[in-house]
Amino acid sequence: MCAHAQGKFFEFSAAMYALEKSKDGLAVSDAERGTVAQGAGVPNLGAFNTCLAANTYAKQVYEDRAEGNRLNVPGTPSIFLDGQRLDGKNVYPTKEVFQKFLESYINAQK
């Protein structure tokens, strides 16, 4: 959320997933998050680090997590369409296949 506030959510998110995967379950430090933010192009690292240190979005994140638990969302990313969760990993193995599905869905709604 701190990266999102500076317009770099997707860049930061992708880099964080890669870091977390490489750490194989070990904790990620705020210093590492700052390094990832810099690599992801977050423009104001001072504001990013302050945001992290102050837990600026902690309430929102905990509320979102609680809602996900309530809805039995297994993790991220999870995709819902018309209130139903799509199992993208097994059903839509590539971005292109998923994009074709969405396009056909949208055309069917017209």
C-alpha positions as CSV (number, residue, x, y, z in Angstrom):
1,M,0.0,0.0,0.0
2,C,2.9,2.4,0.7
3,A,4.1,1.7,-2.9
4,H,0.6,2.0,-4.2
5,A,0.3,5.5,-2.7
6,Q,3.2,6.5,-5.0
7,G,1.8,4.7,-8.1
8,K,4.1,1.8,-8.0
9,F,1.9,-1.0,-6.6
10,F,2.4,-3.5,-9.4
11,E,6.1,-2.9,-9.9
12,F,6.7,-3.2,-6.1
13,S,4.4,-6.2,-5.7
14,A,6.1,-8.2,-8.5
15,A,9.5,-7.5,-7.0
16,M,8.4,-8.4,-3.5
17,Y,7.0,-11.8,-4.7
18,A,10.3,-12.5,-6.4
19,L,12.2,-11.6,-3.2
20,E,9.9,-13.6,-0.9
21,K,10.3,-16.6,-3.2
22,S,14.1,-16.4,-3.2
23,K,14.1,-16.2,0.6
24,D,12.2,-19.5,0.8
25,G,10.0,-18.6,3.8
26,L,12.5,-16.4,5.7
27,A,11.2,-13.0,6.9
28,V,11.7,-9.9,4.7
29,S,13.1,-6.8,6.6
30,D,12.0,-3.3,6.1
31,A,15.5,-2.5,4.8
32,E,14.9,-5.2,2.1
33,R,11.5,-3.7,1.3
34,G,13.2,-0.3,0.9
35,T,15.7,-1.8,-1.5
36,V,12.9,-3.5,-3.5
37,A,11.0,-0.2,-3.5
38,Q,14.0,1.6,-5.0
39,G,14.4,-1.0,-7.6
40,A,10.7,-0.8,-8.4
41,G,11.0,2.9,-9.1
42,V,9.1,4.2,-6.0
43,P,9.8,7.9,-6.4
44,N,10.0,9.0,-2.8
45,L,11.8,6.4,-0.7
46,G,11.7,8.6,2.4
47,A,8.0,8.7,2.3
48,F,7.8,5.0,1.6
49,N,10.1,4.2,4.5
50,T,8.1,6.5,6.8
51,C,4.9,4.9,5.6
52,L,6.3,1.4,6.5
53,A,7.6,2.5,9.9
54,A,4.3,4.2,10.9
55,N,2.2,1.2,9.8
56,T,0.1,3.7,7.9
57,Y,-2.0,1.1,6.1
58,A,-2.0,-1.6,8.8
59,K,-5.7,-1.3,9.7
60,Q,-6.7,-1.5,6.1
61,V,-4.5,-4.5,5.4
62,Y,-5.8,-6.4,8.5
63,E,-9.4,-5.6,7.5
64,D,-8.8,-6.8,4.0
65,R,-7.2,-10.0,5.3
66,A,-10.1,-10.6,7.6
67,E,-12.5,-10.1,4.7
68,G,-10.5,-12.6,2.6
69,N,-10.6,-15.1,5.5
70,R,-14.3,-14.6,5.8
71,L,-14.7,-15.3,2.0
72,N,-12.3,-18.3,2.1
73,V,-9.8,-16.6,-0.2
74,P,-6.8,-18.8,-0.3
75,G,-4.2,-16.1,-1.1
76,T,-3.1,-13.6,-3.6
77,P,-3.7,-13.1,-6.4
78,S,-7.3,-14.3,-6.3
79,I,-9.7,-13.4,-9.1
80,F,-13.5,-13.1,-8.7
81,L,-16.0,-12.7,-11.5
82,D,-19.7,-12.2,-10.7
83,G,-19.0,-13.3,-7.1
84,Q,-17.3,-16.5,-8.0
85,R,-13.6,-17.2,-7.5
86,L,-11.8,-18.3,-10.6
87,D,-9.0,-20.8,-10.2
88,G,-6.7,-19.0,-12.6
89,K,-3.6,-21.1,-11.9
90,N,-5.2,-24.3,-13.2
91,V,-7.9,-23.0,-15.5
92,Y,-6.1,-20.0,-17.0
93,P,-2.4,-20.9,-17.1
94,T,-1.2,-17.9,-19.1
95,K,-2.1,-14.2,-19.3
96,E,-3.1,-14.7,-22.9
97,V,-5.6,-17.5,-22.1
98,F,-7.1,-15.5,-19.3
99,Q,-7.3,-12.3,-21.5
100,K,-9.2,-14.3,-24.1
101,F,-11.6,-15.6,-21.5
102,L,-12.3,-12.1,-20.2
103,E,-12.8,-10.7,-23.7
104,S,-15.3,-13.5,-24.5
105,Y,-17.1,-12.9,-21.1
106,I,-17.4,-9.2,-21.8
107,N,-18.7,-9.8,-25.3
108,A,-21.3,-12.2,-24.0
109,Q,-22.6,-9.6,-21.5
110,K,-23.3,-7.0,-24.3
